[in-house]
């Protein structure tokens, strides 16, 4: 257990550091992992009793999962825990833990509506967690082994996704239950969402939509004259699977953004050197979709010159080595970040951002589900306010060093994988593997690390 300091002239401590007995009680409980299939089956025939039992699952599951992460934070070296950013995250977690553990059993729809209000306010309060944690981790470089820091960050982010999935799934089911078109017990069709789970994610549609959004963001950033590569899709174009659409859009959006940006910048450098090159279009990005019985694999290949050798060791790491100073400065410009970082933008980009049809997200994360089940066309995501919304609209020059590590956390969360192969001087191949059946449990660290030995 970390040492407790009561009196210090330079660090102010919240009294929340000290009592551990209540926490011990909750840390002793196991988190109960869920699968996409369970989320689907549970929400498919929604009735009042199901909604109430969903509320009580969330009511006991959230404080259990938060308690394990608080205990993990208590195991960090004292010098890391007292970092102002990590300390703020600790306080946010403790407040959430204290709030949820005191919620009485949900027995009526009115109880549930009050509970949903609490969930929404907590989701909103926690939008600052990712940038604060990232800054705390970067500032702790050298105070703790970077592999240990990464392990801590991966655990806490995976757990954060898990809590937001179950919280927002419940908000979405509640929203559905109260919707004027809903009749209790009615089955939903294949082309719809059950809560936050989209029953039929068509890989090709998601790639097309993310590609259009990425091109639009980069066109706006680089100006109308920039030559952007075409995105070509081939392979099994009908491949589909149940998934949380915003998770998939985040990963594919980040991978395509990296590729399009690398190719466009490489092409511009060549044009600057050799004016005759300006007549040539930049080489296309090839996306191949491959479906097997158990998996769908999406390969994204670009000719953007590959990843510089000195960056390779830090690709999947949150503690960025030599680049950490620059990234820390960039993170300072990001006040809030949803689970998928869709709110990343510089403040001066705010007006443009809100006028932009493609990403009309608001900083208000109150969890309302404005769902449109259309997966065609150029709209990314279906939900104006959900913190599980999709693609980040941050400017290309605001690099945060989190796109790849966070994409991998998302990919592995539902038992998939993400790998990158860089051919220096030529380009990059990214391989995203998705479990097709939706029956793989979320990959959680269900216990506090201390207890997981």
N, C-alpha and C positions, 0 to 999 in steps of 0.2 A: 504494500500500500504506500502511496506517495506520502512524503512528510507533510505535516500540516503546520502552517505558519499563521499565528494569530496576529502578531504585531510586526508591521514592516513599514518603514517610513516612505517607501517608494512604490509599493504595489498595494492596490486596494483589493481586498478579497470579498467576495460575496459570501454570506453565511451559508449559502447552498453547498459550499465545498464540504461542510463538516458532517452533517448527519448521514450515516451510511446504512442504518438498520432498515429503513423503509426500502432503500434501494436493494439491499441484500435479498429481501423477500421476493422482489420482482426478477432479479437476476437469476434466482433459483428456478424460475419458470423457463420452459423451452418455447421458442417461437415455433409456430406451426406453419410450415411452408405451404404455398398453394401453387397450382399449375394454371395455365391459360384455360385448359379444358374445364377445370373446376370452376373458374370464374364464369365460363360460358354456360355450363350446365346449371349452375346455381341461379344465374340471372335469366335463363331461358324461359322459365315459367315463374314469373314474379307475382307473388301475392303478399298480403300484409304480413303474414307470419314469417315469410322468407326475409322481407325487408328488416323486420325487427331482429331476426336472428343474425343477419348480416351486420346490423348496428352493434350487437353485443360481441360479435367476433372482433370487429374493429376496436370496440371499447376496451377489450382486454389485450388485444394483440399490439396496439400502438405503444402502451406504456411498457410492455414486455420488451419489445424491440428497442425502444429508446433507452431502457435501463441498461441493456447490454452495451450500448454504445457509450453511455455515460461512464460505465465501469472501464471500458477501453480507454477513454480519455483520462481517467484517474490513474491508469498504468503508465501514461507517458512520462518521460523525465520531467521533473518539476519545472525546469527552465523552458520547456516547450509548452506545458500547460499554462504557464503564466504569461505567455505571449498574448498581447491584447486581443488579437483576432481569434485565437483559439479559445481564450477566456470568454469572449462574447458568445461564441458558438456553444460553449459549455452551459452558459446561463440560459440561452434559448432552449437547449435540450432539457435542462432541468425544469424550466417553467412548463414546457410541454408535458414532461413526465408527470409533474405535480398536478397539472390540470386534468390530464386524461385519467390518472389513477383515481381521482375523486369523483368521476362521473358515475352516477348510480345506474343500476340495471335499467336498460331501455325496455319499457313495457307498452308504450302507446306511440301512435304516429306523431303526437305532439312532442313526446320525449325525443323522438328521432329528429324532428325538425330543429329542436334546440341543440341537439348533439351535432347536427350538420353545420350549424352556425359556428360552433366551437371549432370544428375541423377546418372550416374555411378560414377562420381568423388565424389559426396555427399555420396553415399552408402559406398564408400571406406573410406572416411574421418570419417564416423560414426561407424566404426568397434570397436573403443575404448570405445564407450559409455557405454556398459553394465558393463565391469569391473570397469570403473571410477565411475559410479553411485553406484555400489555395495560397493566400497571402501568408497565413500562419506557417504553412508547410515550407514555402520558399524562404521565409525568414528563419526557419529552424534548420536550414541546410547547414551542416557542420556541427550542429548541436546533437544530432542523432543520426544513426546510420540511414542512408537514403533508401536502402531496400526496406528497412523497417517503417520509414515514413510512408513509402508507397503502399506497403501492406496495410497500414492504418487507414490511408486515404481510400484505397480500394474497398476495404471493409465498410467504411463509413458511407461511401457513396452508394455501394450496392444496397446497404441497409436503408439508405435514404430513398432510393428508387422503390424499394419494397414497400416502405410505409406510404409513399405517395400513391403507389399503385392501389393498395387496399383502401386508402382513404378516398381517393378520387373515384375508384370503382363504386364505392358505397354512395358517394355524392351523385354519381351518374345514375345509379339504380333508383335513388330517391327521386331524382329529377324525372326519370322515366315514369315512375309510379304516379307522380303528381301530374304528368302531362295529360292535356285534355283528350288526346287520341288513344290513351292507353286503357285497355280493359284487363283487370287482374287475371292472371292465369293464361292469357293469350300467348301463343308461341310467336317468337319473332322469326323473320325470314332470314335466309342465308346472306342477303345483301345488306344486312344491318349491323349496327353495333349492339353488343350486349354490354352495357356500361361503357367502359373504355376499350373493350376488346372488339376489334373489327373482325368479323367472321371470315371474310374472304379478302385478304390482302393480295392483290395481283402484283407480283414483283415488277413487271414491265410498267404498269401505271405509276407505281411509286417512283421508279427511276425517272420516268418522263417528267412527272410533276416536280420532283426535287431538282432535276436538271434545268427546267425552265426557271425555277425560282433562283437557283444559283446564278444562272446567266444574267437574270435581271439585276440581282444585287451587284454583280461584278461590272455590268454595263454601266450602272449608275455610278459606281466608284471610279472606274477607269475612264469614263466618258464615251460618247457615241462612236468614236473612231476606232476603239479597240477591236482587234480581231480575236473573236472567241472560238474555240474549237467546237465542232459539231459533236454531239453525243450519239453514238450508234449503238443500238441494242439488238443482239441476236441470241439464238439459243431457244430454250423452251419458253415461248412468250406467254403461254397460258398458266405457267406455274403460279399457284396460290396457296395460302396457308392462313390460319387464324393468328393474329398478332395484335399487339398494342401499336396502332398505326404510327403514333407520334415517336415511339422508340425507333421504329424502322426508318422513319423520315429523318430523324436526327442523325443516325449512323450514315445513311446513304447521302444525306445532305453534306455532312462533313467530308466524306470521301470524295464526292464529286467536286466540292468547293476546292479541296486541295489540288485535285487533278486539273480542273479548268484553270485555276490560278497559275499553277506551275507552267502549263502549256502556254497560256497567254503571255506570261512574263518572259519565258524563254524565246517565244516567237518575236516579242518586241525587241529583245536584246539582239536577235539576229538581224532584224530590220534596221536597227540603229547602225550595225556594223556594215551591212550590205544592202543598200537601197533597192537593188533588183529583187531582193527577197520579199519585198512588200506585196508583190503580185501573187505570192503563194499563200494559200490558206494554211492556218496552223493544223498540224496533224490531228485527226479526230481522236476522241476518247472512245474506246471500245468497251461496251458492257456486255458480258456474256452471262446468261441465266441458265443454270444447269439443275435439273430436277431429278432426284432419285426417290426411292420409296420413302426414305426417312427424312431427307434433307433437301433444302434448296440452297445452291451455292451461287452467289453473285460475284463475278470477277470484274473489277474495274481496272482497265489497263490504259496508261497514258504514256506519252512521249514527252514528258516535261523536264527531262534531264536527270531524274533520280534524286535521291536524298543525299545531301553532302555527308561525307563519311564522319565528320566530327559531330553531326547531329544524331547519328544512328543509335549510340548508347542511351540517348535520352528520349527516344521516340515515345515509349510507353510509360515514361516516368512523370510523376507530377512535380518532382524536384528537378529542375531543368538544367543543372550543371552551369556551364558558362553563360547560358542565355537567361539565367534566373533574374538578373537585375532588370533587364528590359521588360521581361514578362510581368514582374512585380509592378513596374510603373504602369503598364497597360491595365493590369487588374485594378489598380487604383482608380481607373476611369469607369469602372463597372459597379454601379451601386447595388444592383439586384441581378440575380441570375436564377431563372427557374431551373427545374431539374434538368431541362434540356437546353438551358441557356438561350431561350428564344428572345430574351429581352436585351441581349447584348447590343448596345448601340451607344454611340457617343451622344451626349445630350443635345448637341446642335443638330443631330440627325432626327430628333424627336418628331418635328412637324412633318417632315417628309415621310417618316416611318408610319405615322398615324394616317396620312393621306393615301398610303399605299395599299391598294386592295389586296395584294398578295399576302401581306403579313399584318393584318389589322389586329395585332394583339395589344392588350393594354397592360400596364404595370399592375393593375388591380387583379390579383389572382384570387377571385372569389369562387372559383370552381364551377361557375355556371356552364352548363353544357349547351351551346347553341349548335346542335349537330346538323350537318347536312351529310347524308350518306352517299352523296355522289363521289365517286373516285375518278371521274373523268376530269378533263379540263385542267386549268392552271392553279386552282386553289390548293394551297398546302394546308393540311390539317383541317379540322372541321369545327374548331372550337375556339371562340374568341378569347376566353379567359383562362383556360385550363393551363396549369403549370406543366402538364405533360404535352404541351404544344410543341411544334416541330422544329423548324429550321431557324438557326440563329441568323439575325440580320445585321450582325456587327460588320463594320467596314473591314475590308481585307487587310488594311495595314495594322489593325488592332489584334495582333497575334497573342493568344493567351496560353498556348502550349497545352491546352486541355482537350482539344477536339479528338485526337486519337486515343489518349488514355480513357477518356470518358466514353467514347464510342465502344471501346473494348469492354468496359464495364457493362454497358447496355447489351452488347452482343452476348456476353457470357451469362448475363442475368437469367435468360431463358434457355440456358444450356447450349448456346451456339458458340461461334468463335470468330475471331477477326485476326488475319495475318497479313503482313506486308512483305513484298519482295522488291528490293530496290536494285535496279541495274544502273550503277553510277555512270553518268554521261548519257544515258538513254531515257529511262523512265521508271515507272513504278507499277507493279501489279498488286492490287488489294483483293483479298479473298474474304468474303463474308459468308459464313455458313449459318443457316437457320434451321432449327429443328421444325419439321413440317407438321408434326402431329398435334402440337399444343398440349401434349401430356407430360412434358418434362417439368419437374418442379423448379420453381425459382431457386437459383443457386445462392443460398444465403450463408453467411456466417451466423448460425443461429445462437451461438453462445458468445459471451464476452471472451476475448482471447485468453484471458487468465484462466477461464474455466474450461477452455477447449482442448487443453493439453491431454 
